[in-house]
Amino acid sequence: MNSPLLVFTTDFGLSDPYAGVMKGVALTINPGLRLIDLTHQVLPQNIAQGSFLLGINHRYFPKDAIHVAVVDPGVGTDRRPVLLSTPWGRFVAPDNGLLSGVIAGYLDPTPVVAGPVTLPPELTSVHLTNSEYWRHPVSKTFHGRDVFTPVAAHLSLGVAPEEMGDAVHSLFYLPLPQPVIQGGKITGQVVYRDVFGNLVTNIPTESLPSAEAVEVWIKGRSIIGLSQTFNDEWDEDHEAGARLIALAGSHGYLEVAMSNGNAAALLEAGEGEAVEVVSKSG
């Protein structure tokens, strides 16, 4: 019988050995583990971005997957290491808001202020206090290697969550930026810039007018209509010969892209950039 899948999400990048070392630790504990990366390219210390990416992507993995999520600028401080168990995977991570994107799907309404949030009945969590399941000695600066990954590997061997520490009934929640809808205008922002230079916003595509009625504004540029593919050319920059488009991304959010190009570079835009959507008929 196969071990559960172990999925890594970090801000470690791929130039340094950190991600590889965590995999080595996991396989030392359970050589039969199956390992996969969601991403190691979360912007450094960007907890909100890590939360967003984990939240919109974790359900593409098997329900018994174990996730190791490490975007942890407070490593070594009194922030808690935790294990969150959900109907769709278990998550080993710092209690710093990184799991907010996962938790949000079970909260109604979702909080709008950062702080502790009581977990609903379908979620359980443990404060990881049992050092028996850690790697020793424990570094003050690399809990991904010495705490989170070892705990996940022991989970894959069948160790029960309650053996890992003490039950907790709330976790720190970090609200993701929410778009504002007012007077027929939706104001949001870019929350993620991918490797292609596509600018993913926090505006759900379900909140948009019909494709033909949409006008998207970013950095003083207007994009008329929604494209269906990355090769549609709705808006032309006659000076640069570049074509910006707006479309419904596969993740369910509006994104701004450039046909066969890099929208982020063209616009000199990134995370936090304001995006407005208006109806052409309004």
C-alpha positions as CSV (number, residue, x, y, z in Angstrom):
1,M,0.0,0.0,0.0
2,N,1.5,3.4,-1.0
3,S,2.4,6.0,1.5
4,P,0.4,9.3,1.4
5,L,1.7,11.9,-0.9
6,L,3.9,14.5,0.8
7,V,3.4,18.0,-0.8
8,F,5.8,20.9,-0.2
9,T,5.0,24.6,-0.4
10,T,7.7,27.1,0.6
11,D,9.4,30.4,-0.1
12,F,12.8,28.7,-0.2
13,G,13.4,28.9,-4.0
14,L,15.4,26.4,-5.9
15,S,18.9,27.9,-5.8
16,D,19.6,26.9,-2.2
17,P,19.7,23.4,-0.8
18,Y,16.8,24.0,1.7
19,A,14.0,22.3,-0.3
20,G,16.2,19.3,-1.2
21,V,17.3,18.9,2.4
22,M,13.7,18.7,3.6
23,K,13.1,15.9,1.1
24,G,16.2,14.1,2.3
25,V,14.9,14.2,5.9
26,A,11.5,13.0,4.9
27,L,12.9,10.0,3.0
28,T,15.3,9.1,5.9
29,I,12.3,8.7,8.1
30,N,10.1,7.0,5.5
31,P,12.0,5.8,2.4
32,G,8.7,4.8,0.8
33,L,7.3,8.3,0.7
34,R,6.1,9.9,-2.5
35,L,7.2,13.6,-2.7
36,I,5.9,16.4,-4.9
37,D,6.3,20.2,-4.9
38,L,3.4,22.6,-5.1
39,T,5.9,25.4,-5.3
40,H,9.0,26.7,-3.7
41,Q,8.7,30.1,-5.4
42,V,6.4,31.9,-2.9
43,L,7.8,35.4,-2.6
44,P,10.2,35.5,0.4
45,Q,8.3,36.0,3.7
46,N,5.0,36.6,1.8
47,I,2.6,34.7,4.1
48,A,-0.4,36.0,2.3
49,Q,0.7,34.8,-1.1
50,G,1.6,31.4,0.3
51,S,-1.9,31.2,1.9
52,F,-3.5,32.1,-1.4
53,L,-1.6,29.5,-3.5
54,L,-2.2,26.8,-0.9
55,G,-5.8,27.7,-0.6
56,I,-6.6,27.6,-4.4
57,N,-4.5,24.5,-5.1
58,H,-4.6,22.0,-2.3
59,R,-7.8,20.3,-3.5
60,Y,-6.0,19.1,-6.7
61,F,-4.2,16.6,-4.5
62,P,-5.5,13.4,-3.0
63,K,-7.6,13.8,0.2
64,D,-5.0,11.8,2.2
65,A,-2.1,14.1,1.1
66,I,0.1,15.6,3.8
67,H,1.2,19.1,3.1
68,V,4.4,20.7,4.5
69,A,3.9,24.5,4.2
70,V,6.8,26.7,5.2
71,V,6.7,30.5,4.8
72,D,7.9,31.3,8.2
73,P,9.5,34.7,8.9
74,G,8.9,34.1,12.6
75,V,10.8,30.8,12.7
76,G,12.4,30.3,16.1
77,T,10.0,32.7,17.9
78,D,7.0,31.8,20.0
79,R,4.7,31.3,17.0
80,R,3.3,27.8,17.2
81,P,4.1,24.9,14.9
82,V,0.8,23.2,14.2
83,L,-0.8,20.3,12.4
84,L,-4.2,21.0,10.8
85,S,-6.4,18.1,9.8
86,T,-9.2,18.7,7.2
87,P,-11.5,16.7,5.0
88,W,-9.0,17.4,2.2
89,G,-5.6,16.8,3.5
90,R,-3.4,17.4,6.5
91,F,-1.2,20.5,6.8
92,V,2.0,20.9,8.9
93,A,2.9,24.6,9.1
94,P,3.6,27.6,11.3
95,D,0.5,29.1,12.9
96,N,1.1,32.5,11.3
97,G,-1.8,32.8,8.9
98,L,-0.2,30.6,6.2
99,L,-3.2,28.1,6.5
100,S,-5.8,30.8,6.1
101,G,-6.5,30.0,2.5
102,V,-7.3,26.4,3.5
103,I,-9.4,27.3,6.5
104,A,-11.4,30.0,4.6
105,G,-13.3,27.3,2.7
106,Y,-14.8,26.1,6.0
107,L,-15.8,29.5,7.5
108,D,-19.0,31.4,6.9
109,P,-18.6,34.3,7.0
110,T,-14.9,34.6,6.6
111,P,-13.2,37.0,9.0
112,V,-12.1,40.4,7.8
113,V,-9.7,41.1,10.7
114,A,-6.5,39.2,11.4
115,G,-6.4,37.2,14.6
116,P,-7.4,33.9,16.1
117,V,-10.4,32.1,14.6
118,T,-12.3,29.2,16.2
119,L,-12.1,26.1,14.0
120,P,-15.4,24.6,12.8
121,P,-16.2,21.0,13.7
122,E,-14.8,19.5,10.5
123,L,-11.3,20.9,11.2
124,T,-9.0,19.8,14.0
125,S,-5.6,21.0,15.0
126,V,-2.6,20.1,17.2
127,H,0.1,22.3,18.7
128,L,3.2,20.3,17.9
129,T,4.9,20.0,21.3
130,N,6.1,16.4,21.3
131,S,9.7,16.6,20.3
132,E,10.0,12.9,20.0
133,Y,8.9,13.3,16.4
134,W,11.3,16.1,15.5
135,R,14.8,15.9,14.1
136,H,17.5,16.8,16.7
137,P,19.3,19.0,17.3
138,V,16.6,21.5,16.4
139,S,17.8,24.6,14.6
140,K,16.3,27.9,15.6
141,T,16.2,29.0,12.0
142,F,15.2,25.8,10.0
143,H,12.0,24.3,11.5
144,G,11.1,23.2,8.0
145,R,13.9,20.6,8.2
146,D,13.8,19.8,11.9
147,V,10.1,20.1,12.9
148,F,7.6,20.3,10.1
149,T,9.1,17.7,7.7
150,P,9.8,15.1,10.4
151,V,6.3,15.4,11.8
152,A,4.8,15.0,8.3
153,A,7.0,11.9,7.6
154,H,5.9,10.3,10.9
155,L,2.3,11.0,10.0
156,S,2.8,9.1,6.8
157,L,3.9,6.1,8.9
158,G,0.7,6.2,10.8
159,V,1.5,8.1,13.9
160,A,-1.8,9.7,15.1
161,P,-2.0,13.5,15.2
162,E,-2.9,13.5,18.9
163,E,0.4,11.9,19.7
164,M,2.2,14.9,18.2
165,G,1.1,17.4,20.8
166,D,-1.8,19.2,22.4
167,A,-5.2,19.9,20.7
168,V,-5.9,23.5,19.9
169,H,-9.3,24.9,18.9
170,S,-8.2,28.1,17.1
171,L,-5.6,29.2,14.6
172,F,-4.3,32.5,13.5
173,Y,-6.2,33.8,10.5
174,L,-4.8,36.3,8.1
175,P,-7.6,37.7,5.8
176,L,-6.7,37.8,2.2
177,P,-7.2,41.1,0.4
178,Q,-10.8,41.3,-0.7
179,P,-12.1,43.2,-3.8
180,V,-14.5,46.1,-3.2
181,I,-17.7,46.3,-5.2
182,Q,-19.2,49.8,-5.3
183,G,-21.3,51.7,-7.8
184,G,-20.8,49.1,-10.6
185,K,-17.0,49.1,-10.2
186,I,-14.9,46.3,-8.8
187,T,-11.6,47.3,-7.2
188,G,-9.1,44.6,-6.5
189,Q,-5.4,44.0,-6.7
190,V,-2.7,41.7,-8.0
191,V,-1.9,38.9,-5.5
192,Y,0.4,36.7,-7.6
193,R,2.7,37.2,-10.6
194,D,3.6,33.9,-12.2
195,V,6.7,32.9,-14.1
196,F,5.1,34.0,-17.4
197,G,4.4,37.5,-16.1
198,N,0.7,36.9,-15.8
199,L,-0.9,39.0,-13.1
200,V,-3.4,37.1,-11.0
201,T,-5.9,39.3,-9.1
202,N,-8.1,38.7,-6.1
203,I,-11.2,39.3,-8.2
204,P,-13.3,36.1,-8.6
205,T,-14.4,35.6,-12.2
206,E,-17.9,34.7,-11.0
207,S,-18.2,38.4,-9.9
208,L,-17.5,39.8,-13.4
209,P,-20.1,41.1,-15.9
210,S,-20.4,39.3,-19.2
211,A,-17.2,39.0,-21.2
212,E,-18.2,41.6,-23.7
213,A,-19.2,44.1,-21.0
214,V,-16.0,44.1,-19.1
215,E,-13.4,46.8,-19.1
216,V,-10.3,46.2,-17.0
217,W,-8.0,49.0,-15.8
218,I,-4.4,48.6,-14.6
219,K,-1.5,51.1,-14.5
220,G,-3.6,53.5,-16.6
221,R,-4.2,50.9,-19.3
222,S,-7.6,49.8,-20.4
223,I,-8.4,46.3,-21.6
224,I,-11.8,45.8,-23.3
225,G,-13.5,42.5,-23.0
226,L,-12.4,39.1,-21.6
227,S,-10.3,36.8,-23.7
228,Q,-10.9,33.1,-23.8
229,T,-7.2,32.1,-24.4
230,F,-3.8,33.6,-24.0
231,N,-3.6,34.0,-27.8
232,D,-6.6,36.3,-28.0
233,E,-5.7,39.9,-28.8
234,W,-8.2,42.4,-27.5
235,D,-6.0,45.4,-26.8
236,E,-3.1,46.6,-28.8
237,D,-0.3,49.0,-27.6
238,H,0.4,50.7,-30.9
239,E,3.8,52.0,-29.7
240,A,5.2,48.8,-28.4
241,G,3.2,46.4,-30.5
242,A,2.3,44.5,-27.3
243,R,-1.1,43.1,-26.7
244,L,-2.6,43.0,-23.2
245,I,-5.5,40.8,-22.4
246,A,-7.7,40.0,-19.4
247,L,-9.2,36.6,-18.9
248,A,-10.7,34.1,-16.4
249,G,-7.7,32.1,-15.1
250,S,-7.9,28.4,-14.5
251,H,-7.8,29.2,-10.7
252,G,-11.1,31.1,-10.9
253,Y,-9.7,34.6,-10.7
254,L,-9.3,37.4,-13.1
255,E,-5.8,37.8,-14.5
256,V,-4.1,40.2,-16.8
257,A,-1.7,38.7,-19.4
258,M,0.1,39.5,-22.6
259,S,-0.3,37.4,-25.7
260,N,3.1,35.6,-26.1
261,G,4.7,38.1,-23.7
262,N,5.2,39.2,-20.2
263,A,2.4,41.6,-18.8
264,A,4.3,42.2,-15.5
265,A,7.4,43.4,-17.4
266,L,5.4,45.5,-19.8
267,L,3.4,47.2,-17.1
268,E,6.2,47.2,-14.5
269,A,3.5,45.7,-12.2
270,G,3.5,43.1,-9.5
271,E,1.8,42.1,-6.2
272,G,-0.3,44.8,-4.7
273,E,-1.0,46.6,-8.0
274,A,-4.5,48.0,-8.1
275,V,-6.9,46.6,-10.7
276,E,-10.4,48.0,-11.5
277,V,-13.2,46.4,-13.4
278,V,-16.1,48.4,-14.8
279,S,-19.0,47.6,-17.1
280,K,-18.8,49.3,-20.5
281,S,-22.5,49.7,-20.4
282,G,-22.3,51.4,-17.0
